[in-house]
Amino acid sequence: MKKLILFLFIPLSILSQEESVDAKMLTESFITAYNSEDYNSIFNLLSSKTQKELPINELTDFFENMNSQAGKISEKEFIREENNILIYKLTFKNWVSQYSFSIDDNKKINEVFYFINYPEESVDAKMLTESFITAYNSEDYNSVFNLLSSETQKEFPINELKDFFENLNSDAGKISEKEFIGEENNILIYKLTFEKWVSQYSFSIDDNKKINEVFYFVTYPDDIHSGSAINSLANNDGVISDNQAELIFEKSKYFPNNTQISLAFINGENVTYYGLKRQNDSILYFSNYQDIFEIGSITKVFTANILAKSVIDNKIKLDENINDYLDIKFKNNISISFKSLANHTSGLPRMPSNFEQEASSSDNPYKHYDDKYLKDYLINFMEIDNKDIGNSAYSNLGTGLLGYTLSNIYNLNYQELYEKYIFSKYNMKNTAFNMNLVNKKLVKGLDAEGNYTSNWELASLASAGGILSNVEDLAKYGIAHFNKSNLDLMLMTKKTVKVDDRVDTGLGWHIINSEKSDNKWHWHNGGTGGYTSSMAIDIKNLVGVIVLSNVSAFNGFSDNIDQLCFELMMTMEDSNGKLYYN
């Protein structure tokens, strides 16, 4: 189950806040030379490659004009490092600039070297943020709710919003300071200082000047980890490429000590395994391909598989309603189809309205939401707006209800049902719902701060996120999708609904469409209190990448797991060493 921050997966570049010695030295040298109009010294700070692209006469002309118009530099502030690019805020006499550059192995400015207007906080962003802070601090959660777009209100109903912010206010306290950090891909990023917490607050704004789509809080990266780590990874005698090893290090260096990441690279029927562990601030190669992790919402793919199997066997039909297969009467005689639960178009909310997180411990929030609570919701509380039916809205509740219904149809519990029709079929000997079956190989999960935490027990909603597995078993399952004789898997991979211009949904799988070709990635991720996962396969090219970790979904850098999965997919090569994706 993806992180309860507030919504589903949103890829986002996370900020790092540690200024390296080399970056500081180069920046201070540049400022000194610029302010003294010593442009030859600036030229000498550049790599030979950059010098060729920016000859001394062009550089001199550029900085003479800048000095004339902008004036001298009075202040500098290191902002962050992103993909090896250093970003500073420079305050000139007549201008505020974002100054960005990269550093080569010779400690010279290389490739990236530019100045743009420093991003300013828009009036709309400022107004929405200040309104949110005022409402939050006064515990006026109805006003917070009114700041959201209608689509966001549907995904995060008022009762869930109140529960979330009541808990946040209790744990973190009031907001004392805000700082605008920047904007990335139309996502506004703020640093909020609470009494007991420092948060990265991110949101987007729709055309009606409402908070839309993105709306979440994670621990500010400064409070997670600085990103300083010793790269002790080995590429295992060429098993993975230098580029892949570097990507793995860059995406993992911000995670806490005792982090483990386990990877599988699928190419046809061949699988390459790689793993790492962060220990004593060193990132080391570590063989863990048979070790077990919670896979979170990747479980939803397996639940859709049981549905597809039932359809292929003519046991049920996709467009049939589940109502006829349960011995309870839904509130207001609401009808729900099997397909709508598998592709998130049922109109059901993300979580049931009677889900009370406080009913369980905060580190095991689903434990007590059993069949009794689920039935009570279906009979007494369930509400669906007709206009929401058919529209894509991610729902843990929906997949949980799908698994619950299928379990009733087959009269088998989740372990028995999935073992009989999936795990045993694909020889997945280390995959289970029951923790006791895999406990000896289980990697301990970490919370957001890097402390060991409890495993999640998902009770009636286990079919939405309760499977434990390893990359070895998941690779077997991924490869099975390359075999067209597996009719249930083929059915799952077909588009059932369009989400947006780049993403469709099949049954369980999200389908990511390439902008440049007919390549498609079938992808799903997952996150729990102690784990984050991501899995992508390309059925046409017969390749895939699986990433399992004991990084908490609440860790401020947990999105790095998805980014790592996607970026590693881009490195996949055929037998001739040619990249599949250019």
Residue, then its C-alpha position, 0 to 999 in steps of 0.5 A: m500500500k502506497k504511503l499514507i502521506l496523502f495520495l498515490f504515487i507522485p514522482l518528485s525530485i527530492l531535495s538535498q541540502e548539504e554543500s560539498v567542499d568542492a561546490k563551496m570552493l568553486t562558488e566562492s572563487f567564482i563570486t570573488a572573480y566576478n566581483s573583481e571583474d577578473y573574467n580570466s579567473i572565471f574561465n580558469l574555473l571551467s573544464s577544458k570541454t566547457q572552455k571550448e563551448l564558451p571561449i574567453n571572448e564570449l565569456t568576457d562579453f557575457f559577464e561584462n553585460m551581467n555586471s553592468q546590468a545586475g551589479k555585484i553579488s552580495e549574498k549566496e545561498f546553497i539550495r540543493e543538489e539534483n542529479n549532480i547539479l548544484i543549485y545556488k541562490l545568488t543575490f546581485k545588486n539588481w537581480v536575484s539569480q538561480y546559479s546552477f553548475s556541475i563539477d567534473d572529476n578534476k574539480k572544474i565547472n563542467e557541462v552545466f553552467y547557467f543563470i536564470n531568474y530565481p523562482e519566485e513564490s506566486v501570488d496563488a501559491k502564497m495565498l493558498t499556503e498562508s490560508f492552509i497554515t492559518a486554518y491548520n493552526s486554528e484547527d479549522y479543518n473544514s477550511v483546509f478541505n475547502l482549499l482542495s479541488s473537487e477531485t481532491q476532495k473526493e479522493f480525500p474525504i473530510n473525515e479522513l482529512k480531519d483524522f489526518f490533521e488532528n493526528l498531525n497537530s497532536d504529534a507535530g504541533k503548530i506551524s511556526e515558519k514557512e519557506f518557499i523552496g521552488e517549483e518542479n513540474n508544476i509542483l510547489i515545494y515548501k519547507l514548513t517548520f512545526e513545533k516538533w517537526v520539519s516538513q516538506y510540503s508539496f502541492s499543485i494548483d488547478d485552474n480554479k486556484k485550488i489545491n489539486e492532485v498533489f497534496y502531501f507532507v514528508t519529513y524534510p530531507d535535512d532531517i532524514h539524512s544528509g546524503s553523505a555516504i561512502n560508495s563501496l559498491a562493486n559491480n560484481d565483475g561486470v554483472i551490472s554496468d558502471n552506469q547502473a552501479e552509479l545510479i544505484f548509489e545516487k538513489s540510495k545514498y540518502f537512506p538511513n543505515n541498515t537500509q537494504i535494497s534488492l534488485a532483479f534485472i530481467n532480460g528474456e528468461n535471464v535474470t541478474y540479481y544485485g543487492l546493497k546494504r547501507q552500514n556505517d555510512s558505507i553503501l556495500y554490495f550485499s547478496n539479498y535476492q532470496d531475502i523477503f520484503e513487504i511488497g505493499s501495493i504490488t499485491k494488487v497485481f496478484t489480486a487482479n490475477i486471481l480475477a483474470k483467472s476466474v474470468i478465463d475459467n468462466k467462473i465469473k465475468l468482468d462486468e458482473n457485479i460482485n453483489d451476487y457473490l456476497d451474502i450481504k446487502f450493500k447500502n442503498n443497493i449500490s452495485i459494483s463490478f469486478k472490473s471497476l475494482a481491479n482498475h480503480t473506477s468503482g467510485l469507492p474512496r481510497m479507504p473506507s470511512n470507518f477505518e480508524q487508524e487509531a484503533s491500532s498502533s500507529d506502526n501497524p494501522y490496519k491490524h484491527y480492520d477485519d471482516k466485521y469492520l469491512k462488512d459494517y462499512l458495506i452495509n451501513f456507511m458506503e457512499i458512491d457518487n454516480k458521476d465518479i463511477g468510471n473515472s480513475a481514482y486509486s482505491n486500496l478499499g476497492t482492491g481489498l473488496l475485490g480480494y475479499t469477494l474472490s476469497n468468498i467465491y472460492n471459499l479459501n483464505y488469501q494464502e490458500l487462494y493465491e498459493k493454489y492459483i499463482f504462487s505454486k504455478y510459478n514456483m514462487k516458494n518464498t511468497a506468502f501472506n502469512m509472515n510465519l511462512v517466510n519469517k526466517k528470511l524476512v528483512k526488518g523494515l525501517d521507519a521514516e527515521g531509520n529505526y526498526t519497525s513492526n510489519w503491517e498486518l492488513a487483515s481484511l484489506a490484505s489483498a490490497g497490500g499484504i504479500l511478502s516476497n523476494v526479487e527471485d520470485l517476483a522475477k519468475y512472475g514477471i517472466a511469466h508475462f512474456n509467455k502468451s499462453n498464460l491467458d490470465l496474465m495476457l488479460m491483465t495487461k490489456k488496457t481497460v481505462k485511460v488515466d491520462d495521455r501517458v498512463d492507462t490501467g489494465l487489471g491491476w497493472h498501470i500501463i506507461n506509454s512511451e512518448k516516442s514509440d509503441n513501447k509500454w511498461h507495465w508497472h506497479n509500486g508499493g509502500t508500507g510503514g517499513y518498506t517501498s517497492s517498484m516493479a516494471i516489465d516490458i512485454k514487447n522487449l522482454v525486459g524488466v526491473i524489480v526493486l525491493s527495499n526496507v525503506s519506509a514509505f514515509n521516508g522523505f526519499s522513498d520516491n527514489i525507489d520508483q525513480l531507480c526502477f524507471e532509470l534502471m529500465m532505461t539502461m537495459e540493453d539487448s544482447n548486442g549492447k544496444l539500449y532498448y530505450n533511447 
